[in-house]
Amino acid sequence: MKLLYFAWVRSKIGMAAETVSPPESVRDVAGLLDWLRARGAGYADALANPAVVRVAVNQRFARPADPVAPGDEIGIFPPVTGG
């Protein structure tokens, strides 16, 4: 699974991307975020408030209950605003 981090999420975690192999118990977006928070202080800080983090699975916006699988590309970023 390839993880891509954007904006302040990237700054807090300390990298732009990584490849991970979560345990089989990680089956959805919410489970992935929980697992990531447990990986260290930078992750815990960046992902502390799920209301201010957005996730895309294979370049499509995802909800907490949406599935994730090995081989997926996961983007994690703050809400996007624009005009």
Backbone as JSON Lines, residues from 0, in Angstrom:
{"i":0,"aa":"M","n":[0.86,-1.16,0.0],"ca":[0.0,0.0,0.0],"c":[0.91,1.23,0.0]}
{"i":1,"aa":"K","n":[0.64,2.14,-0.92],"ca":[1.43,3.35,-1.0],"c":[0.66,4.49,-0.35]}
{"i":2,"aa":"L","n":[1.31,5.17,0.59],"ca":[0.7,6.31,1.27],"c":[1.37,7.59,0.8]}
{"i":3,"aa":"L","n":[0.56,8.58,0.47],"ca":[1.03,9.89,0.06],"c":[0.51,10.92,1.05]}
{"i":4,"aa":"Y","n":[1.4,11.77,1.55],"ca":[1.02,12.78,2.54],"c":[1.19,14.16,1.92]}
{"i":5,"aa":"F","n":[0.23,15.05,2.19],"ca":[0.23,16.38,1.59],"c":[0.11,17.48,2.64]}
{"i":6,"aa":"A","n":[0.66,18.64,2.29],"ca":[0.56,19.88,3.08],"c":[1.07,19.66,4.5]}
{"i":7,"aa":"W","n":[0.34,20.16,5.51],"ca":[0.84,20.05,6.89],"c":[0.85,18.62,7.4]}
{"i":8,"aa":"V","n":[0.07,17.72,6.8],"ca":[0.14,16.3,7.19],"c":[1.55,15.79,6.88]}
{"i":9,"aa":"R","n":[2.05,16.12,5.71],"ca":[3.41,15.72,5.32],"c":[4.44,16.3,6.28]}
{"i":10,"aa":"S","n":[4.28,17.57,6.64],"ca":[5.24,18.22,7.55],"c":[5.28,17.54,8.91]}
{"i":11,"aa":"K","n":[4.12,17.21,9.45],"ca":[4.07,16.6,10.78],"c":[4.59,15.16,10.78]}
{"i":12,"aa":"I","n":[4.31,14.43,9.72],"ca":[4.78,13.04,9.63],"c":[6.26,13.0,9.26]}
{"i":13,"aa":"G","n":[6.69,13.97,8.48],"ca":[8.11,14.06,8.15],"c":[8.51,13.39,6.85]}
{"i":14,"aa":"M","n":[7.54,13.05,6.01],"ca":[7.85,12.47,4.7],"c":[6.67,12.68,3.77]}
{"i":15,"aa":"A","n":[6.96,12.62,2.48],"ca":[5.91,12.83,1.48],"c":[5.2,11.54,1.1]}
{"i":16,"aa":"A","n":[5.89,10.41,1.22],"ca":[5.31,9.13,0.8],"c":[6.04,7.98,1.48]}
{"i":17,"aa":"E","n":[5.34,6.87,1.57],"ca":[5.95,5.64,2.06],"c":[5.11,4.46,1.6]}
{"i":18,"aa":"T","n":[5.73,3.31,1.58],"ca":[5.03,2.06,1.27],"c":[4.94,1.27,2.57]}
{"i":19,"aa":"V","n":[3.72,0.84,2.91],"ca":[3.49,0.13,4.17],"c":[2.73,-1.17,3.91]}
{"i":20,"aa":"S","n":[2.79,-2.05,4.89],"ca":[2.02,-3.3,4.88],"c":[1.27,-3.4,6.2]}
{"i":21,"aa":"P","n":[0.09,-2.76,6.27],"ca":[-0.68,-2.84,7.51],"c":[-1.12,-4.28,7.8]}
{"i":22,"aa":"P","n":[-1.42,-4.57,9.06],"ca":[-1.91,-5.91,9.38],"c":[-3.26,-6.18,8.68]}
{"i":23,"aa":"E","n":[-3.57,-7.45,8.56],"ca":[-4.83,-7.84,7.9],"c":[-6.06,-7.25,8.57]}
{"i":24,"aa":"S","n":[-5.96,-6.9,9.85],"ca":[-7.1,-6.33,10.56],"c":[-7.46,-4.92,10.07]}
{"i":25,"aa":"V","n":[-6.56,-4.27,9.33],"ca":[-6.83,-2.94,8.75],"c":[-7.56,-3.16,7.44]}
{"i":26,"aa":"R","n":[-8.86,-2.88,7.46],"ca":[-9.7,-3.16,6.29],"c":[-10.4,-1.94,5.73]}
{"i":27,"aa":"D","n":[-10.38,-0.83,6.49],"ca":[-11.06,0.37,6.0],"c":[-10.23,1.61,6.35]}
{"i":28,"aa":"V","n":[-10.69,2.75,5.85],"ca":[-9.98,4.01,6.06],"c":[-9.81,4.3,7.55]}
{"i":29,"aa":"A","n":[-10.87,4.14,8.33],"ca":[-10.79,4.43,9.77],"c":[-9.75,3.53,10.44]}
{"i":30,"aa":"G","n":[-9.72,2.27,10.1],"ca":[-8.76,1.34,10.66],"c":[-7.33,1.7,10.26]}
{"i":31,"aa":"L","n":[-7.16,2.15,9.02],"ca":[-5.83,2.57,8.57],"c":[-5.35,3.78,9.37]}
{"i":32,"aa":"L","n":[-6.22,4.76,9.56],"ca":[-5.83,5.95,10.32],"c":[-5.52,5.59,11.77]}
{"i":33,"aa":"D","n":[-6.3,4.69,12.36],"ca":[-6.01,4.24,13.72],"c":[-4.62,3.58,13.79]}
{"i":34,"aa":"W","n":[-4.33,2.71,12.84],"ca":[-3.05,2.02,12.8],"c":[-1.9,3.01,12.62]}
{"i":35,"aa":"L","n":[-2.1,3.98,11.73],"ca":[-1.05,4.98,11.51],"c":[-0.8,5.81,12.77]}
{"i":36,"aa":"R","n":[-1.85,6.22,13.46],"ca":[-1.68,7.02,14.69],"c":[-0.81,6.29,15.71]}
{"i":37,"aa":"A","n":[-0.9,4.98,15.73],"ca":[-0.13,4.18,16.69],"c":[1.33,4.01,16.29]}
{"i":38,"aa":"R","n":[1.71,4.47,15.09],"ca":[3.08,4.27,14.61],"c":[4.09,5.28,15.16]}
{"i":39,"aa":"G","n":[3.6,6.35,15.79],"ca":[4.56,7.3,16.35],"c":[3.95,8.67,16.56]}
{"i":40,"aa":"A","n":[4.73,9.53,17.22],"ca":[4.24,10.85,17.61],"c":[3.85,11.72,16.42]}
{"i":41,"aa":"G","n":[4.64,11.7,15.35],"ca":[4.32,12.51,14.18],"c":[3.0,12.12,13.56]}
{"i":42,"aa":"Y","n":[2.77,10.81,13.44],"ca":[1.5,10.31,12.91],"c":[0.35,10.68,13.85]}
{"i":43,"aa":"A","n":[0.55,10.46,15.14],"ca":[-0.49,10.75,16.12],"c":[-0.88,12.23,16.07]}
{"i":44,"aa":"D","n":[0.12,13.11,15.94],"ca":[-0.15,14.54,15.88],"c":[-0.88,14.9,14.59]}
{"i":45,"aa":"A","n":[-0.4,14.41,13.47],"ca":[-1.0,14.74,12.17],"c":[-2.42,14.22,12.03]}
{"i":46,"aa":"L","n":[-2.7,13.07,12.63],"ca":[-3.99,12.4,12.43],"c":[-4.87,12.44,13.67]}
{"i":47,"aa":"A","n":[-4.53,13.31,14.62],"ca":[-5.26,13.37,15.9],"c":[-6.74,13.68,15.73]}
{"i":48,"aa":"N","n":[-7.07,14.55,14.8],"ca":[-8.45,14.97,14.62],"c":[-8.93,14.55,13.23]}
{"i":49,"aa":"P","n":[-9.63,13.42,13.13],"ca":[-10.08,12.94,11.82],"c":[-10.98,13.93,11.07]}
{"i":50,"aa":"A","n":[-11.59,14.86,11.78],"ca":[-12.47,15.84,11.13],"c":[-11.7,16.81,10.24]}
{"i":51,"aa":"V","n":[-10.37,16.93,10.45],"ca":[-9.59,17.86,9.65],"c":[-8.62,17.15,8.71]}
{"i":52,"aa":"V","n":[-8.87,15.87,8.47],"ca":[-8.04,15.09,7.55],"c":[-8.96,14.48,6.49]}
{"i":53,"aa":"R","n":[-8.54,14.56,5.25],"ca":[-9.27,13.92,4.16],"c":[-8.42,12.78,3.62]}
{"i":54,"aa":"V","n":[-9.1,11.77,3.08],"ca":[-8.41,10.59,2.55],"c":[-8.95,10.29,1.17]}
{"i":55,"aa":"A","n":[-8.06,9.94,0.27],"ca":[-8.45,9.46,-1.05],"c":[-7.87,8.07,-1.23]}
{"i":56,"aa":"V","n":[-8.67,7.16,-1.73],"ca":[-8.23,5.8,-2.04],"c":[-8.24,5.67,-3.56]}
{"i":57,"aa":"N","n":[-7.08,5.42,-4.11],"ca":[-6.93,5.31,-5.57],"c":[-7.52,6.54,-6.27]}
{"i":58,"aa":"Q","n":[-7.18,7.7,-5.72],"ca":[-7.53,9.02,-6.26],"c":[-9.02,9.33,-6.23]}
{"i":59,"aa":"R","n":[-9.75,8.69,-5.32],"ca":[-11.18,8.99,-5.12],"c":[-11.38,9.28,-3.64]}
{"i":60,"aa":"F","n":[-12.09,10.37,-3.34],"ca":[-12.36,10.69,-1.95],"c":[-13.0,9.51,-1.26]}
{"i":61,"aa":"A","n":[-12.59,9.25,-0.03],"ca":[-13.08,8.09,0.71],"c":[-13.64,8.5,2.06]}
{"i":62,"aa":"R","n":[-14.55,7.7,2.56],"ca":[-15.15,7.87,3.88],"c":[-14.52,6.87,4.84]}
{"i":63,"aa":"P","n":[-14.71,7.07,6.16],"ca":[-14.08,6.18,7.13],"c":[-14.37,4.69,6.93]}
{"i":64,"aa":"A","n":[-15.56,4.35,6.48],"ca":[-15.93,2.94,6.33],"c":[-15.53,2.35,4.97]}
{"i":65,"aa":"D","n":[-14.99,3.17,4.08],"ca":[-14.59,2.66,2.76],"c":[-13.41,1.71,2.9]}
{"i":66,"aa":"P","n":[-13.39,0.64,2.11],"ca":[-12.33,-0.37,2.24],"c":[-10.98,0.11,1.71]}
{"i":67,"aa":"V","n":[-9.93,-0.45,2.29],"ca":[-8.57,-0.3,1.78],"c":[-7.98,-1.7,1.62]}
{"i":68,"aa":"A","n":[-7.05,-1.82,0.67],"ca":[-6.48,-3.14,0.4],"c":[-5.01,-2.98,0.0]}
{"i":69,"aa":"P","n":[-4.25,-4.07,0.14],"ca":[-2.87,-4.03,-0.34],"c":[-2.87,-3.59,-1.82]}
{"i":70,"aa":"G","n":[-1.9,-2.77,-2.18],"ca":[-1.82,-2.3,-3.56],"c":[-2.53,-0.99,-3.8]}
{"i":71,"aa":"D","n":[-3.37,-0.54,-2.85],"ca":[-4.05,0.74,-2.99],"c":[-3.07,1.9,-2.84]}
{"i":72,"aa":"E","n":[-3.4,3.02,-3.46],"ca":[-2.7,4.27,-3.25],"c":[-3.61,5.13,-2.38]}
{"i":73,"aa":"I","n":[-3.1,5.56,-1.23],"ca":[-3.87,6.32,-0.26],"c":[-3.27,7.71,-0.13]}
{"i":74,"aa":"G","n":[-4.06,8.72,-0.4],"ca":[-3.63,10.11,-0.19],"c":[-4.25,10.63,1.09]}
{"i":75,"aa":"I","n":[-3.44,11.29,1.92],"ca":[-3.94,11.85,3.18],"c":[-3.57,13.32,3.2]}
{"i":76,"aa":"F","n":[-4.57,14.19,3.38],"ca":[-4.35,15.63,3.25],"c":[-5.39,16.41,4.04]}
{"i":77,"aa":"P","n":[-5.1,17.68,4.29],"ca":[-6.1,18.52,4.94],"c":[-7.21,18.88,3.96]}
{"i":78,"aa":"P","n":[-8.33,19.41,4.45],"ca":[-9.39,19.82,3.53],"c":[-8.88,20.8,2.49]}
{"i":79,"aa":"V","n":[-9.4,20.7,1.29],"ca":[-8.98,21.57,0.21],"c":[-9.99,22.7,0.08]}
{"i":80,"aa":"T","n":[-9.46,23.91,0.02],"ca":[-10.32,25.07,-0.22],"c":[-9.83,25.77,-1.45]}
{"i":81,"aa":"G","n":[-10.65,26.58,-1.99],"ca":[-10.22,27.31,-3.18],"c":[-11.31,28.25,-3.64]}
{"i":82,"aa":"G","n":[-11.0,28.97,-4.63],"ca":[-11.96,29.94,-5.13],"c":[-11.87,30.08,-6.61]}
